[in-house]
Structure formats: structure tokens, C-alpha cells
């Protein structure tokens, strides 16, 4: 009996997390279908799981980045610049894909009803101003409110300062970082229960009735995100690695994308991405910075959402769009996407900003935002899955490329000897 218990416990704590999540997913769907009233109550498990991730993620980013920089040794490579280049390229090409898809399959919306009460930025200057304000915020306030731009800024600043500290202080920071990481591992092992609660309560409460009237724009959105995930991102990774990118792409979608799909928060998925990078033996000096940075600025899915819904509003109002304007929209959407918050529905607040390009009134733009909220059950989930899985994908691509380059150099050096 004790042996059976020990075996079961080992399966739970050391078994395949992806398989356990899939079991939780299927169980959640069955519960919502067979017993909807109970499924709504089980939603507490999902709420607690997401709350735990959101609670630990700011502290994790703070201590990992600070410790990584403080303990950085001269000569270690972090490869942040090439990852940043991939983030920018991926976001821009995602917006471009959305423009092309919207030209081929134009969407129109039945806009009616009252405005949604939100407070969107008025122009790109306000987005950039907001980003700068987030950088220079109070560090305690940044941690409490999950302001990852501010957390990164303070963590980098303190990390640089602590590089001149004693070895004892650096060791303390490293131990603190390892302690928080261990706590995160425990929370991630609870993902199957969290997914079970999220799926069952969402299906039992919302269903898919609200999506019927907006199926076309939803299909365009999801189609663009599939193209980004399975065509654009693999091409970028192939350009970097010069070999078949799909094993890495599918691994990232399976291990990072599935969790992000249900948590609907790039910020909450930071611990999941960190754990995946660790399992892949990537450079901690790199991913401890690139993953939280990606959660803040790498928003390919958000660029798709902003572009498709903005052009849907444009077509609905009968405004003509030429190719130069569409290209400009791609740039604007990419910039706006970088200002999207790492929480559920963060990209929707930036749609009015893009609509301003075409002179669309704010009341109309806010109705488009309301449409985005209606289809958000799938749209925002798919968007977050693309955003978050791309963070770890591009980080892995650059780290693996650097490792291969180093291995080739060493082989060449040995051959010359």
C-alpha cells in the first residue's frame, strides 16, 4: 500500500506536466458538460492558480534579474541584443500578416450599444510616455501592481550596483533567487488543477453563444495567430538556427502555449517559461532577463489583435485603405503592441489609438473594444499563447545558435591544432 502511494506521489510530482495538464483539460470539459453547476464552483481552483502565478511572478523577475546581473562574471555572454531583434521582427511581421489577411478577408462589425468604460491612450506619444512613467515608478509600487517595466528597470539598476558588493552579498542574492525559484516549481506542479478549474468554469459560465455573431472576425484573428505561430515564427527561428525549427516550435507551444492559453496572462506565464528554459539548459544569465522582457514587449499576438480589429472598424465605416497606409498601420500596431500590458485583454485598450490613424471617433473605437471583449474567450487566450510561447521560442533559438557557434569555433580551433 505504501509502495503504491509512493508511486502515485512520484507520478504527480515528477510525471509529465504536459500530460497532467491535458488530463486536467479533458476533465474540466467533461465536468462543464455533465455537471455545469459544480463546474462553476470548481473555478476557484483556477482563480487560486492564476493568483498564485501573478503573486510570485513579480518577485521572481525582481530577484532573478537582480541576482543574474550581480553574479555576472566578466566574459559571460547574455545574448540579449539578438533576442531583442527577434522580438521586434516577430511583432512587426505578425502585424503585417494581420494586414494581409484583413485585405484578403475583410471583416465588418455590427457596431451598436453604449461605450465600454475604459481609459485608452490617445496617441503613440501617450503609450511611450506611459512606458517611461512605468520605468521611473516606485519599486514597491511596481511589485504590488505587477508593473514589469518598472520591476525590470529597478532589478537591472540594483543588479549593476550589487556587482560591486561582497561575495557574501552576491551569494545571499543567489540563495534568495534559488528559494523563490523552488517556490515557483511547486506552484507550477499545481497547473493541472488550475487548468481543470479554469476550463470547467469558463465553459460552464460563458459557453460560445457570444461568439456566433462575430465568427468571421474571430476566424481571421485566430487564422493570423496560427500563421504567426506555425509559419512566421518558424521562418525566423530557421533564419537563426539554419535547421528544422518545428521540433522547438511545437515544444514551446505544447509546454508554454497551453498554459498561457488558459491563464490568459503573459505575466502569469513567466514562471512557466522560466522553468522550461531551465529544463532546456539554456543560459540563465540570458533567459532570466529575456523572458520577463518578452512578457513586457514581445507581443506578436497583440499586434494581430490591434491590426485586425482596427481594420474591421475601418471597413465597417467604409474608409478606403491603401498599401502605404496599411504598412504604416503595421508599424503603429507593432509599437502599440509593445505597450500592451501583460494581463488578460491588455491589447484591446490600444485599439482606439490605432483607430485614430483613420479618424475613427472614440465612441466607435470603444464599441470595437467591446466586440474584442465578447470574443475574448478565444481571441485573448490564443493571443497570450502566441505571445508567451514566442518569448521562450526566440530565447531558445538565440541560445542554441550561440552554443552551436561556440561548438563550431572550438572544433575549428582543435582541427587547426
C-alpha positions in Angstrom: 0.0 0.0 0.0 2.8 2.4 1.0 4.6 1.5 -2.2 1.5 2.3 -4.3 1.2 5.7 -2.5 4.8 6.4 -3.1 4.5 5.5 -6.8 1.4 7.7 -7.2 3.1 10.6 -5.4 6.1 10.3 -7.7 3.9 10.4 -10.8 2.2 13.5 -9.5 5.4 15.3 -8.5 7.8 14.1 -11.3 5.5 12.9 -14.1 5.0 14.7 -17.4 3.4 18.1 -16.6 2.0 18.4 -20.1 0.2 15.1 -19.9 -1.2 16.1 -16.5 -2.4 19.4 -17.9 -4.1 17.6 -20.8 -5.9 15.3 -18.2 -7.0 18.4 -16.3 -8.2 20.0 -19.6 -10.3 16.9 -20.6 -11.7 16.6 -17.0 -12.7 20.3 -17.0 -14.6 20.0 -20.3 -16.4 16.8 -19.1 -17.3 18.4 -15.8 -18.7 21.5 -17.5 -20.7 19.4 -19.9 -22.1 16.9 -17.4 -22.4 19.0 -14.2 -22.3 22.8 -15.0 -23.3 23.9 -11.5 -20.4 22.1 -9.9 -18.1 23.3 -12.7 -18.7 26.9 -11.8 -17.7 26.2 -8.2 -14.6 24.4 -9.2 -13.5 27.7 -10.9 -12.0 28.6 -7.5 -9.1 26.3 -8.3 -8.3 28.2 -11.5 -8.6 31.5 -9.8 -6.2 30.5 -7.0 -3.7 29.1 -9.5 -3.6 32.3 -11.6 -3.5 34.4 -8.4 -0.5 32.4 -7.2 1.3 32.8 -10.5 0.6 36.5 -10.6 1.7 36.9 -7.0 5.0 35.1 -7.4 5.9 36.4 -10.9 6.9 40.0 -9.9 9.1 38.7 -7.1 10.6 36.1 -9.4 11.5 38.6 -12.0 12.9 41.0 -9.5 15.3 38.6 -7.7 16.3 36.6 -10.9 17.3 39.6 -12.9 19.0 41.3 -10.0 20.9 38.1 -8.9 21.8 37.3 -12.5 23.3 40.7 -13.2 25.0 40.9 -9.8 26.6 37.5 -10.2 27.5 38.0 -13.8 31.2 37.3 -14.5 33.3 39.1 -17.0 33.3 37.2 -20.2 29.8 35.7 -19.8 27.5 36.3 -22.8 23.9 37.2 -22.2 22.8 37.4 -25.9 20.0 39.9 -25.1 20.5 42.0 -28.2 19.8 39.3 -30.8 16.8 38.2 -28.8 15.5 41.8 -28.8 16.0 41.9 -32.6 13.8 38.7 -32.9 11.2 40.2 -30.6 10.9 43.3 -32.8 10.9 41.3 -36.1 8.3 38.9 -34.8 5.9 41.6 -33.7 6.2 43.6 -36.9 5.7 40.6 -39.2 2.7 39.5 -37.1 1.1 42.9 -37.7 2.0 42.6 -41.4 0.3 39.1 -41.6 -2.8 40.6 -40.0 -2.9 43.4 -42.6 -2.6 41.0 -45.5 -5.3 38.7 -44.0 -7.6 41.7 -43.5 -7.2 42.7 -47.1 -8.0 39.2 -48.4 -10.8 38.6 -45.9 -12.2 42.0 -44.9 -14.3 42.0 -41.8 -17.2 44.2 -40.9 -18.9 44.6 -37.5 -22.4 45.4 -36.3 -21.5 48.2 -34.0 -24.2 49.3 -31.6 -24.7 49.8 -27.9 -23.2 52.0 -25.3 -19.5 52.7 -24.9 -17.3 50.4 -22.8 -15.9 52.4 -19.8 -12.2 52.1 -20.3 -9.3 54.6 -20.4 -7.3 54.0 -23.6 -4.2 56.1 -24.5 -4.9 58.8 -27.1 -1.8 58.5 -29.3 1.6 56.8 -29.6 3.2 59.6 -27.6 1.0 58.7 -24.7 2.0 55.0 -25.0 5.7 55.9 -24.9 5.1 58.4 -22.1 3.3 55.6 -20.2 6.3 53.3 -20.7 8.7 55.9 -19.4 6.5 56.6 -16.4 6.5 52.8 -15.7 10.3 52.8 -15.8 10.6 55.6 -13.2 7.9 54.3 -10.8 8.4 53.4 -7.1 9.9 49.9 -6.9 7.4 48.8 -4.1 4.5 50.1 -6.2 5.9 48.3 -9.3 6.0 45.0 -7.3 2.5 45.4 -5.9 0.9 46.4 -9.2 2.8 43.9 -11.4 4.4 46.8 -13.4 7.1 44.6 -15.2 8.8 47.5 -16.9 9.4 49.2 -13.6 10.4 45.9 -12.0 12.9 45.2 -14.8 14.3 48.8 -14.5 14.9 48.5 -10.8 16.2 45.0 -10.9 18.7 45.9 -13.6 19.8 49.0 -11.7 20.2 47.2 -8.4 21.9 44.2 -10.1 24.5 46.6 -11.6 25.0 48.2 -8.2 25.4 44.8 -6.5 28.1 43.8 -8.9 30.4 45.8 -6.7 29.1 44.1 -3.5 31.0 41.5 -1.5 30.9 37.8 -2.4 28.7 37.1 0.6 26.1 39.6 -0.5 26.1 38.1 -4.0 25.7 34.6 -2.6 22.8 35.8 -0.5 21.1 37.2 -3.6 21.7 33.9 -5.4 20.3 31.9 -2.5 17.2 34.2 -2.4 16.8 33.6 -6.2 17.1 29.9 -5.8 14.5 29.9 -2.9 11.9 31.8 -5.0 12.6 29.5 -8.0 11.9 26.5 -5.8 8.6 28.0 -4.7 7.7 28.6 -8.3 8.3 25.0 -9.2 5.8 23.9 -6.5 3.2 26.3 -7.9 3.8 25.1 -11.5 3.2 21.5 -10.4 -0.4 22.6 -9.5 -1.0 23.7 -13.1 -3.2 20.6 -13.9 -5.6 21.5 -11.0 -5.6 25.2 -12.1 -6.3 24.4 -15.8 -9.1 22.0 -14.6 -10.7 24.8 -12.7 -10.3 27.4 -15.4 -11.6 25.3 -18.2 -14.6 23.9 -16.4 -15.8 27.3 -15.0 -15.2 29.2 -18.3 -17.2 26.7 -20.4 -20.0 26.4 -17.8 -20.3 30.1 -17.4 -19.7 31.6 -20.8 -20.2 29.0 -23.5 -19.7 30.1 -27.1 -23.0 31.9 -27.7 -21.4 35.3 -27.7 -19.0 34.3 -30.5 -21.6 33.4 -33.1 -22.3 36.9 -34.5 -18.6 37.7 -34.7 -17.3 34.4 -36.1 -15.7 36.0 -39.2 -13.5 38.4 -37.4 -12.7 35.8 -34.8 -11.7 33.3 -37.6 -9.4 36.0 -39.2 -7.8 36.7 -35.8 -7.2 33.0 -35.0 -6.1 32.3 -38.6 -3.5 35.1 -38.3 -2.2 33.8 -35.0 -1.9 30.3 -36.4 0.1 31.6 -39.3 2.4 33.5 -36.9 2.9 30.5 -34.7 3.4 27.9 -37.4 4.8 29.9 -40.3 6.3 33.3 -39.4 8.0 32.2 -36.1 9.4 29.0 -37.6 10.9 31.0 -40.5 12.5 33.5 -38.1 13.9 30.6 -36.0 15.2 28.8 -39.2 16.9 32.0 -40.2 18.6 32.0 -36.8 19.4 28.3 -36.4 19.7 27.1 -40.0 17.9 23.8 -39.3 14.4 22.4 -38.9 12.6 24.8 -36.4 9.4 22.8 -35.8 10.6 20.4 -33.0 11.4 23.6 -31.0 8.3 25.4 -32.1 6.0 22.5 -31.1 7.8 22.1 -27.8 7.2 25.7 -26.9 3.6 25.7 -28.0 3.0 22.5 -26.0 4.7 23.5 -22.8 4.3 27.3 -22.7 1.4 28.0 -25.1 -1.1 25.5 -23.5 -0.7 27.1 -20.0 -0.7 30.6 -21.4 -3.9 29.8 -23.4 -5.8 29.2 -20.1 -4.2 31.8 -17.8 -4.6 34.5 -20.5 -1.7 36.4 -18.9 1.9 36.7 -20.3 2.9 37.9 -16.8 1.5 34.9 -15.1 3.2 32.6 -17.6 6.7 34.0 -16.8 7.4 31.2 -14.2 6.3 28.5 -16.7 8.6 29.9 -19.3 11.5 30.2 -16.8 11.0 26.5 -15.8 11.0 25.4 -19.5 14.2 27.4 -20.2 15.8 25.7 -17.2 14.8 22.2 -18.4 16.3 23.0 -21.8 19.6 24.0 -20.1 19.6 27.5 -21.6 21.9 30.2 -20.2 20.3 31.5 -17.0 22.1 34.9 -17.5 20.1 35.2 -20.7 16.6 33.8 -20.0 16.4 35.4 -16.6 16.3 38.8 -18.4 14.8 37.9 -21.8 11.7 36.1 -20.5 10.4 38.9 -18.3 11.4 41.4 -21.0 9.5 39.4 -23.6 6.4 39.4 -21.4 6.5 43.2 -21.4 7.4 44.0 -25.1 7.2 40.8 -27.2 3.5 41.0 -28.3 3.0 39.4 -31.7 -0.5 38.2 -30.8 -1.4 41.7 -29.6 -0.2 43.2 -32.9 -2.5 40.8 -34.7 -5.5 41.8 -32.5 -4.9 45.5 -32.8 -4.5 45.3 -36.6 -7.4 43.0 -37.4 -10.0 44.8 -35.2 -8.8 48.3 -36.3 -9.2 47.3 -40.0 -12.6 45.8 -39.2 -13.6 49.2 -37.9 -12.2 50.8 -41.0 -14.1 48.5 -43.3 -17.3 48.9 -41.3 -17.1 52.7 -41.7 -16.3 52.4 -45.4 -12.9 54.1 -45.2 -10.6 53.3 -48.1 -7.1 51.9 -47.1 -4.1 51.9 -49.5 -1.0 49.8 -49.2 1.3 52.6 -47.7 -1.3 53.3 -45.0 -1.6 49.6 -44.3 2.2 49.3 -43.9 2.1 52.3 -41.6 -0.6 50.6 -39.6 1.8 47.6 -39.2 4.4 49.8 -37.7 1.9 51.5 -35.4 0.4 48.2 -34.3 3.9 46.8 -33.5 4.7 49.9 -31.4 1.3 49.8 -29.7 1.6 46.1 -29.0 4.9 46.7 -27.2 2.8 49.0 -24.9 0.2 46.3 -24.2 0.1 45.2 -20.6 0.9 41.6 -19.8 -2.6 40.9 -18.4 -5.8 39.5 -20.0 -7.3 41.9 -22.6 -4.4 44.3 -22.4 -4.1 44.7 -26.2 -7.8 45.8 -26.5 -7.1 49.1 -24.8 -4.8 50.1 -27.6 -7.3 49.6 -30.5 -8.6 53.2 -30.2 -5.1 54.5 -30.6 -4.7 52.7 -33.9 -8.2 53.8 -35.0 -7.2 57.4 -34.6 -5.0 56.9 -37.7 -8.1 56.7 -39.8 -10.1 59.4 -38.0 -12.5 56.9 -36.4 -14.3 58.5 -33.4 -13.5 57.2 -30.0 -17.1 56.1 -29.3 -16.9 53.8 -32.4 -13.5 52.6 -31.4 -14.7 51.7 -27.9 -17.5 49.6 -29.4 -14.8 47.7 -31.3 -13.1 47.2 -28.0 -16.4 45.8 -26.7 -16.5 43.3 -29.6 -13.0 42.3 -28.6 -14.2 41.6 -25.1 -17.1 39.5 -26.4 -14.8 37.3 -28.5 -12.1 37.4 -25.8 -12.8 33.9 -24.7 -10.8 32.6 -27.6 -9.1 35.6 -29.0 -7.3 36.7 -25.8 -6.4 33.1 -25.0 -4.9 32.5 -28.4 -3.1 35.9 -28.3 -1.5 35.1 -25.0 -0.5 31.6 -26.1 1.3 33.2 -29.2 2.9 36.0 -27.1 4.2 33.8 -24.3 5.4 30.8 -26.3 7.3 33.1 -28.6 9.2 34.5 -25.6 10.7 31.1 -24.8 11.0 30.2 -28.5 13.1 33.2 -29.5 15.2 32.9 -26.3 15.9 29.2 -27.0 16.7 29.9 -30.7 19.3 32.5 -29.8 20.9 30.5 -27.0 21.1 27.3 -29.2 22.6 29.3 -32.1 25.2 30.8 -29.8 26.0 27.3 -28.4 26.4 25.9 -31.9 28.6 28.8 -33.0 30.8 28.2 -29.9 31.0 24.5 -30.6 32.0 25.1 -34.2 34.6 27.5 -33.2 36.1 25.1 -30.7 36.0 22.3 -33.3 37.8 24.5 -35.8 40.4 25.5 -33.2 41.0 21.8 -32.3 41.3 21.0 -36.0 43.9 23.7 -36.6 45.9 22.4 -33.7 
